[in-house]
Amino acid sequence: MLKKNEIWVGLVLGLILPMIGFGIFYGIFAYLDRADAVSNIGLGEDFRLRTIGIVSIALNAILLNRKNKRRRTRTMRGIVIATFIYIIVWLVYFGDTVLNAVQ
Protein backbone atom coordinates (compact mmCIF):
# COMPACT_ATOMS: atom_id res chain seq x y z
CA MET A 1 0.00 0.00 0.00
CA LEU A 2 2.66 2.54 0.95
CA LYS A 3 4.92 1.50 -1.89
CA LYS A 4 2.79 3.44 -4.36
CA ASN A 5 4.27 6.54 -5.88
CA GLU A 6 1.18 8.72 -5.38
CA ILE A 7 0.59 12.18 -3.99
CA TRP A 8 -2.03 10.98 -1.51
CA VAL A 9 0.50 8.60 0.08
CA GLY A 10 2.87 11.53 0.60
CA LEU A 11 0.07 13.66 2.03
CA VAL A 12 -0.88 10.97 4.53
CA LEU A 13 2.73 10.31 5.55
CA GLY A 14 3.55 14.02 5.67
CA LEU A 15 0.58 14.77 7.90
CA ILE A 16 0.95 11.81 10.27
CA LEU A 17 4.71 11.85 10.96
CA PRO A 18 4.79 15.39 12.47
CA MET A 19 1.78 14.58 14.65
CA ILE A 20 3.47 11.49 16.02
CA GLY A 21 6.72 13.39 16.50
CA PHE A 22 4.91 16.22 18.28
CA GLY A 23 3.28 13.77 20.68
CA ILE A 24 6.59 12.07 21.45
CA PHE A 25 8.50 15.33 21.95
CA TYR A 26 5.71 16.83 24.05
CA GLY A 27 5.64 13.73 26.23
CA ILE A 28 9.41 13.83 26.70
CA PHE A 29 9.34 17.47 27.75
CA ALA A 30 6.36 16.88 30.05
CA TYR A 31 8.28 14.07 31.75
CA LEU A 32 11.41 16.22 32.07
CA ASP A 33 9.31 19.08 33.45
CA ARG A 34 7.76 16.83 36.11
CA ALA A 35 11.23 15.62 37.04
CA ASP A 36 12.46 19.25 37.32
CA ALA A 37 15.17 18.49 34.77
CA VAL A 38 14.42 21.54 32.57
CA SER A 39 14.01 25.21 33.34
CA ASN A 40 11.86 27.91 31.77
CA ILE A 41 13.96 30.79 33.06
CA GLY A 42 14.60 33.36 30.35
CA LEU A 43 12.33 31.71 27.78
CA GLY A 44 9.08 33.00 26.32
CA GLU A 45 5.80 31.57 27.51
CA ASP A 46 5.26 29.42 24.43
CA PHE A 47 8.90 28.82 23.46
CA ARG A 48 8.78 25.10 24.15
CA LEU A 49 5.55 24.60 22.18
CA ARG A 50 6.91 26.60 19.21
CA THR A 51 10.16 24.65 19.19
CA ILE A 52 8.49 21.26 19.47
CA GLY A 53 6.19 22.25 16.61
CA ILE A 54 8.95 23.33 14.25
CA VAL A 55 11.11 20.29 15.04
CA SER A 56 8.12 18.04 14.41
CA ILE A 57 7.55 19.70 11.03
CA ALA A 58 11.24 19.23 10.24
CA LEU A 59 10.82 15.47 10.64
CA ASN A 60 9.35 15.52 7.15
CA ALA A 61 12.86 16.25 5.83
CA ILE A 62 13.92 12.77 6.92
CA LEU A 63 10.91 11.32 5.16
CA LEU A 64 11.69 13.35 2.02
CA ASN A 65 15.24 12.05 2.00
CA ARG A 66 14.08 8.43 2.21
CA LYS A 67 11.58 8.88 -0.61
CA ASN A 68 14.18 10.68 -2.73
CA LYS A 69 16.52 7.69 -2.46
CA ARG A 70 13.73 5.48 -3.80
CA ARG A 71 12.85 7.99 -6.56
CA ARG A 72 9.26 8.43 -5.37
CA THR A 73 8.75 11.91 -6.81
CA ARG A 74 4.95 12.02 -6.54
CA THR A 75 5.08 10.88 -2.95
CA MET A 76 7.65 13.59 -2.28
CA ARG A 77 5.25 16.18 -3.71
CA GLY A 78 2.59 15.07 -1.25
CA ILE A 79 5.04 15.35 1.64
CA VAL A 80 6.03 18.86 0.53
CA ILE A 81 2.37 19.90 0.32
CA ALA A 82 1.74 18.54 3.84
CA THR A 83 4.86 20.33 5.11
CA PHE A 84 3.68 23.65 3.67
CA ILE A 85 0.28 23.15 5.28
CA TYR A 86 1.96 22.65 8.66
CA ILE A 87 4.23 25.65 8.12
CA ILE A 88 1.23 27.87 7.33
CA VAL A 89 -0.59 26.62 10.44
CA TRP A 90 2.54 27.22 12.55
CA LEU A 91 2.92 30.76 11.17
CA VAL A 92 -0.73 31.57 11.78
CA TYR A 93 -0.53 30.26 15.33
CA PHE A 94 2.92 31.58 16.34
CA GLY A 95 3.76 34.16 13.68
CA ASP A 96 2.58 37.16 15.68
CA THR A 97 4.63 36.12 18.71
CA VAL A 98 7.77 35.44 16.68
CA LEU A 99 7.56 38.54 14.48
CA ASN A 100 6.84 40.87 17.41
CA ALA A 101 9.78 39.46 19.37
CA VAL A 102 12.19 40.74 16.71
CA GLN A 103 11.17 44.39 17.16
N, C-alpha and C positions, 0 to 999 in steps of 0.2 A: 504494500500500500504506500509506504513512504518512499519507495524507490522511484516513484513517478517524477518526471521532470515537468511539473505543473506549477503554475502560480499559486493555486489554492493551497498546495502543500507547503510552500514557502510562507504564505500568510498564516497558516495554522501554526507552523513551527515558530515563526517570528513573533507571534502573539503569545504563545504559551511559555517559551523559554524565559523571557523576562519576568513573567508572573511567578514562575517557580523560583527563579533566582531572587526576586524581591522577597518572597516568603522566607527563603532560607537565610538571606542576609538580615532581614528584620528579626527573625528568631535568634540568630547569633547575637545581634546587638542587644536584644531584650534580655537574653541570658547574661551577657557581660554586664549589663546595667544592674540587674538584680544582684550580681556578685560584686558590685562596686569595683569593677575592673576598668571602667572607662569613666571619663570626666567630661562634663559639658561646659567647663569653665572657658570663657573666651569665645564660645561658638554661638552662632545665631540659634534662634529657637527651633527652626526647622532644618538645620544644617544636616543632621543625620538622615532625615527622610529624603532630602534632596540628593544627597550623595548616594544613598542606597538605590534611589530611583535611576540615577544616571549610570551607575555601575551595572545595574540590572539591564538597562537598555544596551549597554556596551557588550553584554554577553552575546548579542546577535552577531558581533564581529567574528567570534569563534565559529558560530554556525555558518556564516558566510564563507569563511576560510575552508571549512570542511566540504561545503557544496562546490566551491570553486575547484578544489582538487579533483572532484568527481565530474566536473564539467556540467553541472546542473544549472544552466543559465536561467531558465524560467523559474526554477525554485528560488534562485538567488534574487530575482526580481520581486517575488512575493515577500521575501525576508526584508528587502530594502523598503518596500511599501509599509510593512508592519513597523519597521524601525522608525520611519518618518511619522507614522501615526503616533507612536509613543513619544517621539521628540516634540511633536506639536502639543500633545497633552501635557507633557512636562513643562513646556514653555508657558502654556496657558495657566497652569497651576502655580508654578514657581517663578515665572518670568518677571513679574512685578517686584518680587523680593530681591531677585538677583540683580536686575537692572537698577533698582534704587540703591543698592548697596555700593555701587560703583561711584555714585555721585558724592 
